[in-house]
Amino acid sequence: MSNVAVFDVAAESSGALSILHSFYDKAKNDEQHTWVFIVSKIDLQATSNIKVVKYPWVKSHGFIGCILIYS
């Protein structure tokens, strides 16, 4: 079993959000991988193979917010 990270703190509406939900729907049916969704304000439900990490403040801090996540 391998890990897959989806880092999408920019998705809030329209196209980006649709793509994020598409990945999420595929991940729900994929028991061969452990998925980690890193998002800002979007509500996704954690499951047995999906972990959701939320950083709601990252968009208001821009690039500095991304650096703070990794430090």
DRENRONU-575054 format. One record per atom (N, C-alpha, C): residue in three letters; atom name; y, x, z. Coordinates in steps of 0.02 Angstrom, whole numbers, always signed. Atoms other than C-alpha are relative to their C-alpha. Example, Ala and Ser with C-alpha at 12.3 -4.5 7.8 and 13.67 -1.06 7.14 Angstrom:
2
REC  rest  atom   north    east      up
REC   ALA     N     -59     +45      +0
REC   ALA    CA    -225    +615    +390
REC   ALA     C     +60     +45      +0
REC   SER     N     -59     -42      -3
REC   SER    CA     -53    +684    +357
REC   SER     C     +55     -39     +37
This chain:
71
REC  rest  atom   north    east      up
REC   MET     N     -59     +42      +0
REC   MET    CA      +0      +0      +0
REC   MET     C     +62     +45      +0
REC   SER     N     -61     -40      +4
REC   SER    CA    +167     +72     -51
REC   SER     C     +61     -43     +19
REC   ASN     N     -62     +34     -20
REC   ASN    CA    +345     +30      +0
REC   ASN     C     +47      -4     -60
REC   VAL     N     -51      +9     +52
REC   VAL    CA    +478     -39    -117
REC   VAL     C     +64     -21     +35
REC   ALA     N     -65     +17     -29
REC   ALA    CA    +661     -41     -67
REC   ALA     C     +45     -30     -54
REC   VAL     N     -49     +31     +45
REC   VAL    CA    +786    -158    -150
REC   VAL     C     +66      +3     +36
REC   PHE     N     -65     -11     -31
REC   PHE    CA    +962    -101    -107
REC   PHE     C     +51     -38     -41
REC   ASP     N     -46     +42     +38
REC   ASP    CA   +1082    -238    -161
REC   ASP     C     +52     -31     +46
REC   VAL     N     -52     +25     -45
REC   VAL    CA   +1229    -252     -44
REC   VAL     C     +57     -34     -39
REC   ALA     N     -54     +30     +40
REC   ALA    CA   +1341    -309    -189
REC   ALA     C     -14     -73     -18
REC   ALA     N     +17     +67     +22
REC   ALA    CA   +1248    -471    -228
REC   ALA     C     +28     -53     +47
REC   GLU     N     -26     +56     -38
REC   GLU    CA   +1345    -623    -169
REC   GLU     C      +2     -64     -40
REC   SER     N      -5     +60     +41
REC   SER    CA   +1357    -740    -317
REC   SER     C     -22     +15     -72
REC   SER     N     +16      +2     +71
REC   SER    CA   +1310    -778    -498
REC   SER     C     -57     +47     -20
REC   GLY     N     +53     -41     +29
REC   GLY    CA   +1211    -648    -597
REC   GLY     C     -36     +47     +48
REC   ALA     N     +30     -47     -47
REC   ALA    CA   +1183    -519    -462
REC   ALA     C     -44     -36     +51
REC   LEU     N     +39     +39     -48
REC   LEU    CA   +1122    -651    -341
REC   LEU     C     -63     -29     -32
REC   SER     N     +59     +25     +36
REC   SER    CA   +1005    -726    -472
REC   SER     C     -53     +54      -7
REC   ILE     N     +48     -55      +7
REC   ILE    CA    +925    -557    -502
REC   ILE     C     -32     +16     +67
REC   LEU     N     +27     -13     -67
REC   LEU    CA    +906    -527    -315
REC   LEU     C     -52     -52     +19
REC   HIS     N     +48     +53     -16
REC   HIS    CA    +821    -696    -293
REC   HIS     C     -63      +5     -43
REC   SER     N     +58     -10     +43
REC   SER    CA    +707    -658    -440
REC   SER     C     -46     +54     +28
REC   PHE     N     +39     -53     -31
REC   PHE    CA    +651    -495    -359
REC   PHE     C     -34     -26     +64
REC   TYR     N     +27     +27     -63
REC   TYR    CA    +628    -585    -193
REC   TYR     C     -59     -46     -13
REC   ASP     N     +56     +45     +16
REC   ASP    CA    +519    -720    -272
REC   ASP     C     -62     +37     -22
REC   LYS     N     +57     -42     +21
REC   LYS    CA    +408    -588    -353
REC   LYS     C     -30     +36     +61
REC   ALA     N     +24     -36     -58
REC   ALA    CA    +397    -493    -189
REC   ALA     C     -41     -45     +47
REC   LYS     N     +37     +46     -43
REC   LYS    CA    +338    -648     -94
REC   LYS     C     -73      -7     -21
REC   ASN     N     +68      +6     +26
REC   ASN    CA    +184    -653    -205
REC   ASN     C     -36     +66      -8
REC   ASP     N     +29     -67      +9
REC   ASP    CA    +150    -465    -202
REC   ASP     C     -23     +26     +68
REC   GLU     N     +28     -24     -64
REC   GLU    CA     +36    -423     -56
REC   GLU     C     -22     +73      -3
REC   GLN     N     +21     -70      +8
REC   GLN    CA      +1    -248    -125
REC   GLN     C     +54     +49     +22
REC   HIS     N     -56     -43     -19
REC   HIS    CA    +172    -181     -74
REC   HIS     C     +36     -28     +61
REC   THR     N     -45     +20     -53
REC   THR    CA    +286    -185     +76
REC   THR     C     +71      +5     -29
REC   TRP     N     -66      +3     +29
REC   TRP    CA    +460    -237     +20
REC   TRP     C     +53      +2     +55
REC   VAL     N     -57      -3     -46
REC   VAL    CA    +624    -195    +109
REC   VAL     C     +62     -19     -41
REC   PHE     N     -61     +22     +34
REC   PHE    CA    +777    -292     +50
REC   PHE     C     +59     +18     +44
REC   ILE     N     -60     -20     -36
REC   ILE    CA    +941    -212    +104
REC   ILE     C     +58     -36     -33
REC   VAL     N     -51     +44     +27
REC   VAL    CA   +1079    -339     +81
REC   VAL     C     +61      -1     +46
REC   SER     N     -60      +6     -42
REC   SER    CA   +1254    -378    +145
REC   SER     C      +1     -67     +36
REC   LYS     N     -10     +65     -34
REC   LYS    CA   +1279    -563    +179
REC   LYS     C     -50     -53     -21
REC   ILE     N     +48     +48     +26
REC   ILE    CA   +1137    -649     +87
REC   ILE     C     -55     -13     +51
REC   ASP     N     +54     +18     -46
REC   ASP    CA   +1009    -743    +192
REC   ASP     C     -66      -3     -37
REC   LEU     N     +68      +0     +26
REC   LEU    CA    +831    -699    +144
REC   LEU     C     -47      -2     +60
REC   GLN     N     +47      +8     -55
REC   GLN    CA    +680    -741    +250
REC   GLN     C     -51     +57      -1
REC   ALA     N     +51     -52      -5
REC   ALA    CA    +568    -600    +311
REC   ALA     C     -69     -34      +1
REC   THR     N     +69     +24      +1
REC   THR    CA    +381    -624    +281
REC   THR     C     -46     +56     +22
REC   SER     N     +48     -51     -21
REC   SER    CA    +223    -526    +316
REC   SER     C      +7     +64     -40
REC   ASN     N      -7     -60     +42
REC   ASN    CA    +260    -407    +172
REC   ASN     C     +73     +14     -20
REC   ILE     N     -71      -9     +16
REC   ILE    CA    +451    -422    +164
REC   ILE     C     +40      +9     +64
REC   LYS     N     -47     -11     -54
REC   LYS    CA    +577    -347    +284
REC   LYS     C     +70      -6     -28
REC   VAL     N     -69      +9     +22
REC   VAL    CA    +760    -396    +270
REC   VAL     C     +47     +36     +48
REC   VAL     N     -49     -37     -40
REC   VAL    CA    +896    -278    +332
REC   VAL     C     +69     -21     -25
REC   LYS     N     -67     +24     +18
REC   LYS    CA   +1073    -349    +334
REC   LYS     C     +55     +45     +28
REC   TYR     N     -61     -36     -18
REC   TYR    CA   +1236    -251    +337
REC   TYR     C     +59     -40     -24
REC   PRO     N     -53     +44     +24
REC   PRO    CA   +1369    -388    +324
REC   PRO     C     +68     +33      -6
REC   TRP     N     -64     -34      +0
REC   TRP    CA   +1512    -267    +351
REC   TRP     C      +8     +50     -57
REC   VAL     N      -1     -56     +48
REC   VAL    CA   +1467    -145    +211
REC   VAL     C     +48     -13     -58
REC   LYS     N     -45     +13     +56
REC   LYS    CA   +1566    -233     +72
REC   LYS     C     +73      +9     +18
REC   SER     N     -70      -7     -20
REC   SER    CA   +1726    -231    +171
REC   SER     C     +19     +74     +11
REC   HIS     N     -13     -71     -10
REC   HIS    CA   +1708     -43    +195
REC   HIS     C     -12     +41     -64
REC   GLY     N     +10     -33     +64
REC   GLY    CA   +1664      -1     +13
REC   GLY     C     -48     +59      +4
REC   PHE     N     +43     -60      +3
REC   PHE    CA   +1591    +172     -20
REC   PHE     C     -12     +29     +69
REC   ILE     N      +8     -25     -69
REC   ILE    CA   +1620    +223    +161
REC   ILE     C     -56     -39     +35
REC   GLY     N     +53     +40     -30
REC   GLY    CA   +1507     +79    +213
REC   GLY     C     -70     +24     -20
REC   CYS     N     +65     -26     +23
REC   CYS    CA   +1365    +149    +107
REC   CYS     C     -16     +66     +36
REC   ILE     N     +11     -62     -36
REC   ILE    CA   +1388    +319    +188
REC   ILE     C     -20     -14     +73
REC   LEU     N     +17     +17     -69
REC   LEU    CA   +1382    +239    +361
REC   LEU     C     -72     -25      +7
REC   ILE     N     +70     +23      -2
REC   ILE    CA   +1215    +157    +320
REC   ILE     C     -47     +59      +4
REC   TYR     N     +46     -57      +4
REC   TYR    CA   +1135    +325    +281
REC   TYR     C     +12     +53     +53
REC   SER     N     -12     -52     -51
REC   SER    CA   +1209    +422    +426
REC   SER     C     -30     -17     +66
